[in-house]
Amino acid sequence: MSQYRDTAAGTIGSEAVGSTVKIAGWVARRRDHGGVAFIDVRDASGIVQVVADPDVIDEVASLRMEYCVAVSGEVRPRPDGTTNPDLPTGMVEIGAEEIQILSPADALPFMLDDRVEVDERVRLEYRYLDLRRASMAANIAARSKATAAIRRTLDDLGFLEIETPTLVASTPEGARDMLVPSRLREGHFYALPQSPQLFKQLLMVSGVERYFQIARCYRDEDLRSDRQLEFTQLDLEGSFWGQDEVLDTIEQTLVAATEAVRGIRLTEPFPRLTWQEVMDRYGSDKPDLRFGMEIADLADLFESSEFGVFTSALESGGAIRGINTGVRDFPRSKADELTELAKANGAKGLVWMVVNDDRSLRSPVAKFLSDAEIRGVIDRLEAQPGDVLLLVADRWKTAVTVLGALRNVLGRPADHEDLAFLWVTDFPMFEEEEDGSITFSHHPFTTPQDVEMMATQPEHALARAYDAVLNGVELGSGSVRIHDPELQRKVFDILGIDSETAERMFGWFLRALRFGPPPHAGFAFGIDRLVMILQNEDSIREVIPFPKTQSGVDPLTGSPTLVDDRQLAELGITLRPETRTKLEES
């Protein structure tokens, strides 16, 4: 293999007994017994046990954890009682004849053992050591397998892999742009792409009928477990396509990536539900289908109710929805906790009920309900004795969203052992902002299903847009794009983007739409999020080689960092006085 080794450490099995091998790697562990040293040597392929006599090999005495070494010796069976069937190399060991220290290592800041809990900030500061841990090495390998499978699949389907620019014009796409000042044009800025959206559409105009890219994207947004300032997505577009062609192609890539990482073949096609259906049934546009607890419409049961909370909600055009959370202990403290969670998600309150053995209810509101209403709720929610029922009476969107949040808290599995893929289709074209204005749900280049409805009733208009969901996590989004410049201008008008602003922001793109663009559609999904779930992790930071913390800091390099005034002057930038004061005080 090289001057340092001829065999990968983790591949040595019983068939190699009697042969002489040379391996190279790191000292993962050392144990001394009866004057003999037992050394576990690790490389990217795995671990093998080396047995060495310090009296014969001088280097043994100085070996420490994570020293980089090369070892040569004879492969032999482990003595009876010392084998390890859980390890691929657990039936053999190497009798060391020579050990060469390739480089020493300082004392470790933390043990490179998956069983040891280490503060994440310390792990990220020494990420190059953290990546030597078995779980992290497996995550990085899985990421490579997934992207390789995606590339093979798309190559077989006739796609071209094409890179698009990283320094682009700033455009509104839902999150704040990451800006890069220009030295050559003082006062001007590039933006790092939130996605290659417009460029991939230009590629369709250019005659590239099948495009993809493993694209680096940047968004200046608040971070969560499934968000980073910079992330990687599969970006894909096809000409003369509609929704079905996109979904079929993306399914093939997801099936290939899952098989490469998990070794299982998914059942196709994935389920498809409309946005209205998932909101009504699960209270989320990215529902987790691995458990039931579906939301039920209870409004008709309380049309003549004497309970004021229910009647006032219905009279104001609202809804009454409920879920059966199953049998569970439900002390008053739990009821109070869930009520506060409901309020935090926008509800005025939460109605809870526990079904008694005689099919009566233990609930603060039971005395306000008729026998028929109680029977109706129990039957509609298919409740049994001991089941806990949760009801919300409010505006439709609030009622289902709150119950969706409660559903996740009470029912969502703690791991990702099982996989439930889903397509969500027929999203609203627009959504309402807090100030009453409307904005796009996906992006402003999405085709409406009904142009007339978009123009006259934009709040009810649906888009030719779709999301891929896995285990309650949105993997990505796509849509059928607008290829008609007049339709594009109508969408801008509804969004309040006047022709002057549209020309300034998108003139270069709108001009391209005047040169015979083909109908086209596309999609993008997060590689990080997909691998996170396939590797049964809770955070995408676990599958990104060098991530930022949730505060956007890189403990490894110390970024973001200050730059000196000379660099700022070259860019025509000065810090505001109050910013300088804060920096001086910190």
Secondary structure, DSSP 8 states (H G I E B T S, - for coil): --SS-SS-GGG--GGGTT-EEEEEEEEEEEEEETTEEEEEEEETTEEEEEEE-TTT-GGGGG--TT-EEEEEEEEEE--TT---TTSTTTTEEEEEEEEEEEE-----SS---TTS---HHHHHHTHHHHTTSHHHHHHHHHHHHHHHHHHHHHHHTT-EE----SSB----SSSB-EEEE-SSSTT-EEEE-S-SHHHHHHHHHTT--EEEEEEEEE-B----TT--SEEEEEEEEEET--HHHHHHHHHHHHHHHHHHHH-----SS--EEEHHHHHHHHSSSS--TTS----EE-GGGGTT-S-HHHHHHHHTT-EEEEEEEEE----HHHHHHHHHHHHHTT-S--EEEEE-TTS-EESTTGGGS-HHHHHHHHHHTT--TTEEEEEEEE-HHHHHHHHHHHHHHHH--SS-SS--EEEEE--BSEEE-TTS-EEESS-TTB-BS-HHHHHH-GGG-BBSEEEEEETTEEEEEEEEB---HHHHHHHHHHTT--HHHHHHHHHHHHHHTTS----EEEEEEEHHHHHHHHTT-S-GGGTSSS---TTS--TTT--S----HHHHHHTT----HHHHHHHHH-
